[in-house]
Amino acid sequence: MAADSKRRSFKRVVLKLSGEALRETGGHDNISPPIVERMAREIKEAHQSGMEIALVVGGGNFWRGISAANKGMERSTADYMGMLATVMNSLALQSMLEEMDVPTRVQTAIEMKNVAEPFIRRKAMRHLELGRVVIFGAGTGNPFFSTDTTAALRASEIGADLILKATKVDGVYDADPAKSPDAKRYETISFHDALTQRLGVLDSTAFSLCMDNDKPIVVFDMMEPGNISRALTGAPIGTLVGQPTKYADA
């Protein structure tokens, strides 16, 4: 499975990006245009291969609702502010993709018709069929749900083959690799084993949605240049969580 010549076979994916990853480490700007440009170029490369791509991006580079709630802000208000942060990141990605001639639509769970379409499931699927990248902003439109849950929900709604979760680590380990030098990285692991070992692949609500709707998850390191494109085009990187045989190498 080490060779890029062997690729997992799938057609439609949801790529989950961290909002914090859009910010330069140690930088002062909430969004780094060079980072957004790199992500967009890798998404474009996969898009040109015929992949149907939907994106969900977090908002942690601007605002983290749960952190504000822990400091005394009313949770629902804090979460709605976080949803608005995801829309800003969605628009930044859309702008960069369209600069590269990649047709893109932003759909939001909270209606804001001057800047984006409202989320309509059948319309989103039609955009994908027509070769457009679709970015889902504003989370689920409800407080108390993470963008991990948004990715799991939208993947289920649009019939995506799997979810690609871009992180700062190269997969799922049996222990924290930062604290345990002997931690083992899994190439594949079942939903059941990931759950019983409490590996924290996604938050519990998102993980339950994926498990109940049989949506495999690939966890991979997005900080390595080229990895977003590799993951989107099926290269066997990171850890596949779900049925190991469902997306066998093609």
Stockholm file with secondary structure:
# STOCKHOLM 1.0

chainA/1-250         MAADSKRRSFKRVVLKLSGEALRETGGHDNISPPIVERMAREIKEAHQSGMEIALVVGGGNFWRGISAANKGMERSTADYMGMLATVMNSLALQSMLEEMDVPTRVQTAIEMKNVAEPFIRRKAMRHLELGRVVIFGAGTGNPFFSTDTTAALRASEIGADLILKATKVDGVYDADPAKSPDAKRYETISFHDALTQRLGVLDSTAFSLCMDNDKPIVVFDMMEPGNISRALTGAPIGTLVGQPTKYADA
#=GR chainA/1-250 SS CCSTTSCBCCSEEEEEECGGGGSCTTCSCSSCHHHHHHHHHHHHHHHHTTCEEEEEECCTTTCCHHHHHHTTSCHHHHHHHHHHHHHHHHHHHHHHHHHTTCCEEEEESSCCTTTSEECCHHHHHHHHHTTCEEEEESTTSSTTCCHHHHHHHHHHHHTCSEEEEEESSSSEESSCTTTCTTCCEESEECHHHHHHTTCCSSCHHHHHHHHHTTCCEEEEESSSTTHHHHHHTTCCCSEEESCTTTTCBC
#=GC SS_cons         CCSTTSCBCCSEEEEEECGGGGSCTTCSCSSCHHHHHHHHHHHHHHHHTTCEEEEEECCTTTCCHHHHHHTTSCHHHHHHHHHHHHHHHHHHHHHHHHHTTCCEEEEESSCCTTTSEECCHHHHHHHHHTTCEEEEESTTSSTTCCHHHHHHHHHHHHTCSEEEEEESSSSEESSCTTTCTTCCEESEECHHHHHHTTCCSSCHHHHHHHHHTTCCEEEEESSSTTHHHHHHTTCCCSEEESCTTTTCBC
//
